[in-house]
Amino acid sequence: MATIDITDETFESVVSQDGIVLLDCWAEWCGPCQRFGPIFEKVSEAHPDMVFAKLDTEANQGIAAALQIQSIPTLMIFRDGIMVFREAGALPAPALEDLIGQVQALDMEDVRRQIAEQQNNQ
């Protein structure tokens, strides 16, 4: 699957769906973003069962601010509507593939239990 562009308006509906959604937060002027973009696109082709989305932080400053994006590129991964990974910096393809494998292997029931425990402790 090719990558899709998301906006302030479409962000919530894209990341809250079931399954795995990878989100590349980028800007046109960002050198590391320009180098990571083709890697993100190529890896997306090997995973048609996942959503690979791109958020232009310059064109969508509202959601970029709400997400507190301070460095780009920032990669976020959501699974079943829950953010399970967030990190700034470009990744090489093998590292991105490894990360996808780790997200696929997550026990989401355990993740939900941990979130519930954290919320109960606050």
Buried (B, 14 or more C-beta within 10 A) or exposed (E): EEBEEBEBEBBEEBBEEEEBBBBBBBBEEBEBBBEBBEBBBEBBEEBEEBBBBBBBBEEBEEBBEEBEBEEBBBBBBBBBEBEBBBEEEBBEBEEBBEBBEEBEEBEEEEBEEEEEEEEEEE
